[in-house]
Amino acid sequence: MDNSQNVYPVKDDVVTTKEWIITMLILLIPVVNIVMTFVWAFGSNTKPSKANYFKASILFWLIGIGLYLIIMFTGIFSFGILNSYI
């Protein structure tokens, strides 16, 4: 067994509490939050755990937008059908 591989993340790869607080404060700013989400998700200087978090956030955004569109178009379609019979 090779013991040279590090199973646990290196201390430099850990996002500190201070970094998370700054991140959350930046996410409070409209429009900047959207831009920074993509920068942190796909930027090369972002720590892996932070990048994974923001990639998951983008995935949830896409799922939410998809569900919203499905519900919206279903409602419009069913209202259109009901309105034609009245």
Backbone as XML, in Angstrom:
<?xml version="1.0"?>
<chain id="A" units="angstrom">
  <residue number="1" name="MET">
    <atom name="N" x="0.841" y="-1.180" z="0.000"/>
    <atom name="CA" x="0.000" y="0.000" z="0.000"/>
    <atom name="C" x="0.885" y="1.241" z="0.000"/>
  </residue>
  <residue number="2" name="ASP">
    <atom name="N" x="0.569" y="2.144" z="-0.856"/>
    <atom name="CA" x="1.357" y="3.363" z="-0.987"/>
    <atom name="C" x="0.834" y="4.410" z="-0.014"/>
  </residue>
  <residue number="3" name="ASN">
    <atom name="N" x="1.649" y="4.820" z="0.924"/>
    <atom name="CA" x="1.249" y="5.800" z="1.928"/>
    <atom name="C" x="1.551" y="7.234" z="1.519"/>
  </residue>
  <residue number="4" name="SER">
    <atom name="N" x="2.045" y="7.423" z="0.293"/>
    <atom name="CA" x="2.412" y="8.765" z="-0.127"/>
    <atom name="C" x="1.206" y="9.604" z="-0.548"/>
  </residue>
  <residue number="5" name="GLN">
    <atom name="N" x="0.061" y="8.964" z="-0.760"/>
    <atom name="CA" x="-1.139" y="9.710" z="-1.152"/>
    <atom name="C" x="-1.827" y="10.267" z="0.087"/>
  </residue>
  <residue number="6" name="ASN">
    <atom name="N" x="-2.241" y="11.510" z="-0.011"/>
    <atom name="CA" x="-2.913" y="12.160" z="1.102"/>
    <atom name="C" x="-4.422" y="11.961" z="0.933"/>
  </residue>
  <residue number="7" name="VAL">
    <atom name="N" x="-5.037" y="11.286" z="1.886"/>
    <atom name="CA" x="-6.469" y="10.999" z="1.819"/>
    <atom name="C" x="-7.281" y="12.236" z="2.173"/>
  </residue>
  <residue number="8" name="TYR">
    <atom name="N" x="-6.800" y="13.027" z="3.088"/>
    <atom name="CA" x="-7.524" y="14.197" z="3.556"/>
    <atom name="C" x="-7.081" y="15.433" z="2.777"/>
  </residue>
  <residue number="9" name="PRO">
    <atom name="N" x="-7.993" y="16.421" z="2.638"/>
    <atom name="CA" x="-7.597" y="17.623" z="1.896"/>
    <atom name="C" x="-6.458" y="18.373" z="2.575"/>
  </residue>
  <residue number="10" name="VAL">
    <atom name="N" x="-5.646" y="18.989" z="1.786"/>
    <atom name="CA" x="-4.560" y="19.802" z="2.305"/>
    <atom name="C" x="-5.175" y="21.031" z="2.958"/>
  </residue>
  <residue number="11" name="LYS">
    <atom name="N" x="-4.538" y="21.539" z="3.983"/>
    <atom name="CA" x="-5.059" y="22.693" z="4.727"/>
    <atom name="C" x="-5.351" y="23.877" z="3.801"/>
  </residue>
  <residue number="12" name="ASP">
    <atom name="N" x="-4.577" y="24.062" z="2.745"/>
    <atom name="CA" x="-4.782" y="25.166" z="1.817"/>
    <atom name="C" x="-6.071" y="25.019" z="1.011"/>
  </residue>
  <residue number="13" name="ASP">
    <atom name="N" x="-6.575" y="23.796" z="0.872"/>
    <atom name="CA" x="-7.784" y="23.557" z="0.082"/>
    <atom name="C" x="-9.061" y="23.771" z="0.872"/>
  </residue>
  <residue number="14" name="VAL">
    <atom name="N" x="-8.947" y="23.985" z="2.169"/>
    <atom name="CA" x="-10.114" y="24.174" z="3.016"/>
    <atom name="C" x="-10.561" y="25.634" z="2.941"/>
  </residue>
  <residue number="15" name="VAL">
    <atom name="N" x="-11.856" y="25.844" z="2.729"/>
    <atom name="CA" x="-12.407" y="27.191" z="2.710"/>
    <atom name="C" x="-12.681" y="27.592" z="4.157"/>
  </residue>
  <residue number="16" name="THR">
    <atom name="N" x="-12.086" y="28.679" z="4.572"/>
    <atom name="CA" x="-12.216" y="29.101" z="5.965"/>
    <atom name="C" x="-13.563" y="29.785" z="6.208"/>
  </residue>
  <residue number="17" name="THR">
    <atom name="N" x="-13.886" y="29.941" z="7.471"/>
    <atom name="CA" x="-15.118" y="30.627" z="7.852"/>
    <atom name="C" x="-15.109" y="32.067" z="7.349"/>
  </residue>
  <residue number="18" name="LYS">
    <atom name="N" x="-13.978" y="32.720" z="7.439"/>
    <atom name="CA" x="-13.848" y="34.100" z="6.959"/>
    <atom name="C" x="-14.145" y="34.165" z="5.458"/>
  </residue>
  <residue number="19" name="GLU">
    <atom name="N" x="-13.625" y="33.219" z="4.684"/>
    <atom name="CA" x="-13.885" y="33.206" z="3.239"/>
    <atom name="C" x="-15.363" y="32.987" z="2.934"/>
  </residue>
  <residue number="20" name="TRP">
    <atom name="N" x="-16.017" y="32.106" z="3.719"/>
    <atom name="CA" x="-17.453" y="31.870" z="3.502"/>
    <atom name="C" x="-18.267" y="33.110" z="3.844"/>
  </residue>
  <residue number="21" name="ILE">
    <atom name="N" x="-17.898" y="33.831" z="4.884"/>
    <atom name="CA" x="-18.624" y="35.052" z="5.251"/>
    <atom name="C" x="-18.489" y="36.092" z="4.148"/>
  </residue>
  <residue number="22" name="ILE">
    <atom name="N" x="-17.271" y="36.262" z="3.626"/>
    <atom name="CA" x="-17.063" y="37.202" z="2.520"/>
    <atom name="C" x="-17.862" y="36.757" z="1.296"/>
  </residue>
  <residue number="23" name="THR">
    <atom name="N" x="-17.864" y="35.460" z="1.036"/>
    <atom name="CA" x="-18.630" y="34.914" z="-0.088"/>
    <atom name="C" x="-20.111" y="35.222" z="0.063"/>
  </residue>
  <residue number="24" name="MET">
    <atom name="N" x="-20.653" y="35.012" z="1.251"/>
    <atom name="CA" x="-22.074" y="35.275" z="1.482"/>
    <atom name="C" x="-22.403" y="36.763" z="1.352"/>
  </residue>
  <residue number="25" name="LEU">
    <atom name="N" x="-21.508" y="37.615" z="1.806"/>
    <atom name="CA" x="-21.732" y="39.060" z="1.666"/>
    <atom name="C" x="-21.729" y="39.469" z="0.191"/>
  </residue>
  <residue number="26" name="ILE">
    <atom name="N" x="-20.843" y="38.886" z="-0.591"/>
    <atom name="CA" x="-20.808" y="39.177" z="-2.030"/>
    <atom name="C" x="-22.082" y="38.678" z="-2.703"/>
  </residue>
  <residue number="27" name="LEU">
    <atom name="N" x="-22.604" y="37.546" z="-2.249"/>
    <atom name="CA" x="-23.824" y="36.992" z="-2.844"/>
    <atom name="C" x="-25.065" y="37.832" z="-2.530"/>
  </residue>
  <residue number="28" name="LEU">
    <atom name="N" x="-24.965" y="38.764" z="-1.600"/>
    <atom name="CA" x="-26.088" y="39.653" z="-1.290"/>
    <atom name="C" x="-26.238" y="40.780" z="-2.307"/>
  </residue>
  <residue number="29" name="ILE">
    <atom name="N" x="-25.221" y="41.006" z="-3.127"/>
    <atom name="CA" x="-25.234" y="42.112" z="-4.084"/>
    <atom name="C" x="-25.900" y="41.641" z="-5.377"/>
  </residue>
  <residue number="30" name="PRO">
    <atom name="N" x="-27.003" y="42.292" z="-5.789"/>
    <atom name="CA" x="-27.692" y="41.875" z="-7.014"/>
    <atom name="C" x="-26.764" y="41.952" z="-8.235"/>
  </residue>
  <residue number="31" name="VAL">
    <atom name="N" x="-26.975" y="41.077" z="-9.167"/>
    <atom name="CA" x="-26.245" y="40.917" z="-10.428"/>
    <atom name="C" x="-24.814" y="40.422" z="-10.185"/>
  </residue>
  <residue number="32" name="VAL">
    <atom name="N" x="-24.124" y="41.005" z="-9.212"/>
    <atom name="CA" x="-22.777" y="40.549" z="-8.887"/>
    <atom name="C" x="-22.829" y="39.091" z="-8.426"/>
  </residue>
  <residue number="33" name="ASN">
    <atom name="N" x="-23.897" y="38.723" z="-7.698"/>
    <atom name="CA" x="-24.011" y="37.357" z="-7.204"/>
    <atom name="C" x="-24.075" y="36.336" z="-8.350"/>
  </residue>
  <residue number="34" name="ILE">
    <atom name="N" x="-24.746" y="36.678" z="-9.429"/>
    <atom name="CA" x="-24.843" y="35.762" z="-10.568"/>
    <atom name="C" x="-23.483" y="35.626" z="-11.248"/>
  </residue>
  <residue number="35" name="VAL">
    <atom name="N" x="-22.824" y="36.749" z="-11.467"/>
    <atom name="CA" x="-21.514" y="36.727" z="-12.123"/>
    <atom name="C" x="-20.506" y="35.953" z="-11.263"/>
  </residue>
  <residue number="36" name="MET">
    <atom name="N" x="-20.481" y="36.250" z="-9.979"/>
    <atom name="CA" x="-19.505" y="35.608" z="-9.101"/>
    <atom name="C" x="-19.775" y="34.123" z="-8.924"/>
  </residue>
  <residue number="37" name="THR">
    <atom name="N" x="-21.026" y="33.714" z="-8.998"/>
    <atom name="CA" x="-21.335" y="32.284" z="-8.924"/>
    <atom name="C" x="-20.647" y="31.541" z="-10.058"/>
  </residue>
  <residue number="38" name="PHE">
    <atom name="N" x="-20.706" y="32.100" z="-11.267"/>
    <atom name="CA" x="-20.052" y="31.461" z="-12.405"/>
    <atom name="C" x="-18.528" y="31.554" z="-12.308"/>
  </residue>
  <residue number="39" name="VAL">
    <atom name="N" x="-18.025" y="32.668" z="-11.791"/>
    <atom name="CA" x="-16.575" y="32.818" z="-11.620"/>
    <atom name="C" x="-16.064" y="31.776" z="-10.635"/>
  </residue>
  <residue number="40" name="TRP">
    <atom name="N" x="-16.760" y="31.637" z="-9.495"/>
    <atom name="CA" x="-16.322" y="30.673" z="-8.493"/>
    <atom name="C" x="-16.534" y="29.232" z="-8.948"/>
  </residue>
  <residue number="41" name="ALA">
    <atom name="N" x="-17.563" y="28.974" z="-9.734"/>
    <atom name="CA" x="-17.824" y="27.608" z="-10.183"/>
    <atom name="C" x="-16.801" y="27.146" z="-11.212"/>
  </residue>
  <residue number="42" name="PHE">
    <atom name="N" x="-16.400" y="28.042" z="-12.113"/>
    <atom name="CA" x="-15.556" y="27.624" z="-13.227"/>
    <atom name="C" x="-14.193" y="28.302" z="-13.265"/>
  </residue>
  <residue number="43" name="GLY">
    <atom name="N" x="-13.876" y="29.109" z="-12.270"/>
    <atom name="CA" x="-12.577" y="29.778" z="-12.220"/>
    <atom name="C" x="-11.468" y="28.809" z="-11.835"/>
  </residue>
  <residue number="44" name="SER">
    <atom name="N" x="-10.286" y="29.068" z="-12.336"/>
    <atom name="CA" x="-9.166" y="28.161" z="-12.071"/>
    <atom name="C" x="-8.515" y="28.407" z="-10.707"/>
  </residue>
  <residue number="45" name="ASN">
    <atom name="N" x="-8.748" y="29.553" z="-10.105"/>
    <atom name="CA" x="-8.131" y="29.864" z="-8.814"/>
    <atom name="C" x="-9.029" y="29.558" z="-7.624"/>
  </residue>
  <residue number="46" name="THR">
    <atom name="N" x="-10.176" y="28.948" z="-7.868"/>
    <atom name="CA" x="-11.133" y="28.668" z="-6.800"/>
    <atom name="C" x="-10.807" y="27.329" z="-6.144"/>
  </residue>
  <residue number="47" name="LYS">
    <atom name="N" x="-10.943" y="27.278" z="-4.837"/>
    <atom name="CA" x="-10.709" y="26.024" z="-4.117"/>
    <atom name="C" x="-11.748" y="24.989" z="-4.548"/>
  </residue>
  <residue number="48" name="PRO">
    <atom name="N" x="-11.360" y="23.709" z="-4.638"/>
    <atom name="CA" x="-12.253" y="22.679" z="-5.172"/>
    <atom name="C" x="-13.601" y="22.561" z="-4.457"/>
  </residue>
  <residue number="49" name="SER">
    <atom name="N" x="-13.608" y="22.661" z="-3.139"/>
    <atom name="CA" x="-14.875" y="22.523" z="-2.416"/>
    <atom name="C" x="-15.814" y="23.685" z="-2.720"/>
  </residue>
  <residue number="50" name="LYS">
    <atom name="N" x="-15.261" y="24.882" z="-2.843"/>
    <atom name="CA" x="-16.063" y="26.060" z="-3.159"/>
    <atom name="C" x="-16.587" y="25.976" z="-4.595"/>
  </residue>
  <residue number="51" name="ALA">
    <atom name="N" x="-15.740" y="25.527" z="-5.515"/>
    <atom name="CA" x="-16.153" y="25.367" z="-6.909"/>
    <atom name="C" x="-17.277" y="24.339" z="-7.022"/>
  </residue>
  <residue number="52" name="ASN">
    <atom name="N" x="-17.162" y="23.238" z="-6.306"/>
    <atom name="CA" x="-18.209" y="22.210" z="-6.343"/>
    <atom name="C" x="-19.525" y="22.730" z="-5.783"/>
  </residue>
  <residue number="53" name="TYR">
    <atom name="N" x="-19.451" y="23.531" z="-4.724"/>
    <atom name="CA" x="-20.662" y="24.111" z="-4.149"/>
    <atom name="C" x="-21.379" y="24.986" z="-5.173"/>
  </residue>
  <residue number="54" name="PHE">
    <atom name="N" x="-20.638" y="25.828" z="-5.876"/>
    <atom name="CA" x="-21.275" y="26.731" z="-6.822"/>
    <atom name="C" x="-21.716" y="26.012" z="-8.100"/>
  </residue>
  <residue number="55" name="LYS">
    <atom name="N" x="-21.044" y="24.939" z="-8.477"/>
    <atom name="CA" x="-21.530" y="24.121" z="-9.597"/>
    <atom name="C" x="-22.869" y="23.487" z="-9.216"/>
  </residue>
  <residue number="56" name="ALA">
    <atom name="N" x="-22.983" y="23.015" z="-7.984"/>
    <atom name="CA" x="-24.248" y="22.453" z="-7.512"/>
    <atom name="C" x="-25.334" y="23.531" z="-7.457"/>
  </residue>
  <residue number="57" name="SER">
    <atom name="N" x="-24.962" y="24.750" z="-7.073"/>
    <atom name="CA" x="-25.924" y="25.858" z="-7.050"/>
    <atom name="C" x="-26.471" y="26.139" z="-8.439"/>
  </residue>
  <residue number="58" name="ILE">
    <atom name="N" x="-25.585" y="26.155" z="-9.430"/>
    <atom name="CA" x="-26.017" y="26.392" z="-10.808"/>
    <atom name="C" x="-26.942" y="25.277" z="-11.270"/>
  </residue>
  <residue number="59" name="LEU">
    <atom name="N" x="-26.620" y="24.044" z="-10.898"/>
    <atom name="CA" x="-27.482" y="22.909" z="-11.263"/>
    <atom name="C" x="-28.870" y="23.066" z="-10.646"/>
  </residue>
  <residue number="60" name="PHE">
    <atom name="N" x="-28.938" y="23.498" z="-9.389"/>
    <atom name="CA" x="-30.236" y="23.733" z="-8.753"/>
    <atom name="C" x="-30.986" y="24.875" z="-9.425"/>
  </residue>
  <residue number="61" name="TRP">
    <atom name="N" x="-30.277" y="25.923" z="-9.829"/>
    <atom name="CA" x="-30.917" y="27.017" z="-10.581"/>
    <atom name="C" x="-31.560" y="26.483" z="-11.845"/>
  </residue>
  <residue number="62" name="LEU">
    <atom name="N" x="-30.811" y="25.667" z="-12.583"/>
    <atom name="CA" x="-31.327" y="25.137" z="-13.848"/>
    <atom name="C" x="-32.538" y="24.228" z="-13.630"/>
  </residue>
  <residue number="63" name="ILE">
    <atom name="N" x="-32.481" y="23.410" z="-12.600"/>
    <atom name="CA" x="-33.626" y="22.554" z="-12.273"/>
    <atom name="C" x="-34.829" y="23.417" z="-11.898"/>
  </residue>
  <residue number="64" name="GLY">
    <atom name="N" x="-34.633" y="24.433" z="-11.084"/>
    <atom name="CA" x="-35.718" y="25.333" z="-10.680"/>
    <atom name="C" x="-36.320" y="26.068" z="-11.864"/>
  </residue>
  <residue number="65" name="ILE">
    <atom name="N" x="-35.482" y="26.572" z="-12.756"/>
    <atom name="CA" x="-35.980" y="27.263" z="-13.945"/>
    <atom name="C" x="-36.752" y="26.305" z="-14.833"/>
  </residue>
  <residue number="66" name="GLY">
    <atom name="N" x="-36.246" y="25.084" z="-14.982"/>
    <atom name="CA" x="-36.942" y="24.072" z="-15.784"/>
    <atom name="C" x="-38.312" y="23.738" z="-15.204"/>
  </residue>
  <residue number="67" name="LEU">
    <atom name="N" x="-38.376" y="23.526" z="-13.898"/>
    <atom name="CA" x="-39.666" y="23.241" z="-13.260"/>
    <atom name="C" x="-40.614" y="24.422" z="-13.385"/>
  </residue>
  <residue number="68" name="TYR">
    <atom name="N" x="-40.098" y="25.626" z="-13.222"/>
    <atom name="CA" x="-40.917" y="26.822" z="-13.363"/>
    <atom name="C" x="-41.519" y="26.899" z="-14.765"/>
  </residue>
  <residue number="69" name="LEU">
    <atom name="N" x="-40.700" y="26.653" z="-15.782"/>
    <atom name="CA" x="-41.194" y="26.719" z="-17.161"/>
    <atom name="C" x="-42.242" y="25.643" z="-17.438"/>
  </residue>
  <residue number="70" name="ILE">
    <atom name="N" x="-42.009" y="24.453" z="-16.911"/>
    <atom name="CA" x="-42.979" y="23.370" z="-17.098"/>
    <atom name="C" x="-44.308" y="23.747" z="-16.456"/>
  </residue>
  <residue number="71" name="ILE">
    <atom name="N" x="-44.271" y="24.232" z="-15.233"/>
    <atom name="CA" x="-45.502" y="24.611" z="-14.530"/>
    <atom name="C" x="-46.188" y="25.782" z="-15.223"/>
  </residue>
  <residue number="72" name="MET">
    <atom name="N" x="-45.388" y="26.755" z="-15.662"/>
    <atom name="CA" x="-45.956" y="27.928" z="-16.324"/>
    <atom name="C" x="-46.652" y="27.531" z="-17.625"/>
  </residue>
  <residue number="73" name="PHE">
    <atom name="N" x="-45.966" y="26.756" z="-18.473"/>
    <atom name="CA" x="-46.566" y="26.368" z="-19.747"/>
    <atom name="C" x="-47.745" y="25.416" z="-19.559"/>
  </residue>
  <residue number="74" name="THR">
    <atom name="N" x="-47.702" y="24.575" z="-18.551"/>
    <atom name="CA" x="-48.827" y="23.703" z="-18.250"/>
    <atom name="C" x="-50.037" y="24.539" z="-17.831"/>
  </residue>
  <residue number="75" name="GLY">
    <atom name="N" x="-49.794" y="25.545" z="-16.999"/>
    <atom name="CA" x="-50.887" y="26.424" z="-16.579"/>
    <atom name="C" x="-51.459" y="27.220" z="-17.737"/>
  </residue>
  <residue number="76" name="ILE">
    <atom name="N" x="-50.600" y="27.758" z="-18.588"/>
    <atom name="CA" x="-51.079" y="28.522" z="-19.746"/>
    <atom name="C" x="-51.862" y="27.625" z="-20.688"/>
  </residue>
  <residue number="77" name="PHE">
    <atom name="N" x="-51.343" y="26.420" z="-20.920"/>
    <atom name="CA" x="-52.017" y="25.493" z="-21.832"/>
    <atom name="C" x="-53.375" y="25.065" z="-21.274"/>
  </residue>
  <residue number="78" name="SER">
    <atom name="N" x="-53.417" y="24.713" z="-19.987"/>
    <atom name="CA" x="-54.689" y="24.268" z="-19.415"/>
    <atom name="C" x="-55.681" y="25.423" z="-19.313"/>
  </residue>
  <residue number="79" name="PHE">
    <atom name="N" x="-55.217" y="26.633" z="-19.042"/>
    <atom name="CA" x="-56.105" y="27.785" z="-19.006"/>
    <atom name="C" x="-56.654" y="28.064" z="-20.408"/>
  </residue>
  <residue number="80" name="GLY">
    <atom name="N" x="-55.811" y="27.917" z="-21.410"/>
    <atom name="CA" x="-56.248" y="28.109" z="-22.790"/>
    <atom name="C" x="-57.301" y="27.094" z="-23.201"/>
  </residue>
  <residue number="81" name="ILE">
    <atom name="N" x="-57.141" y="25.868" z="-22.782"/>
    <atom name="CA" x="-58.126" y="24.812" z="-23.081"/>
    <atom name="C" x="-59.442" y="25.114" z="-22.363"/>
  </residue>
  <residue number="82" name="LEU">
    <atom name="N" x="-59.364" y="25.455" z="-21.068"/>
    <atom name="CA" x="-60.559" y="25.736" z="-20.312"/>
    <atom name="C" x="-61.270" y="26.982" z="-20.841"/>
  </residue>
  <residue number="83" name="ASN">
    <atom name="N" x="-60.517" y="27.966" z="-21.227"/>
    <atom name="CA" x="-61.094" y="29.217" z="-21.716"/>
    <atom name="C" x="-61.827" y="29.002" z="-23.032"/>
  </residue>
  <residue number="84" name="SER">
    <atom name="N" x="-61.403" y="28.059" z="-23.857"/>
    <atom name="CA" x="-62.062" y="27.835" z="-25.144"/>
    <atom name="C" x="-63.416" y="27.133" z="-24.974"/>
  </residue>
  <residue number="85" name="TYR">
    <atom name="N" x="-63.630" y="26.429" z="-23.843"/>
    <atom name="CA" x="-64.887" y="25.730" z="-23.599"/>
    <atom name="C" x="-65.905" y="26.601" z="-22.871"/>
  </residue>
  <residue number="86" name="ILE">
    <atom name="N" x="-65.473" y="27.730" z="-22.358"/>
    <atom name="CA" x="-66.393" y="28.577" z="-21.584"/>
    <atom name="C" x="-67.092" y="29.539" z="-22.491"/>
  </residue>
</chain>
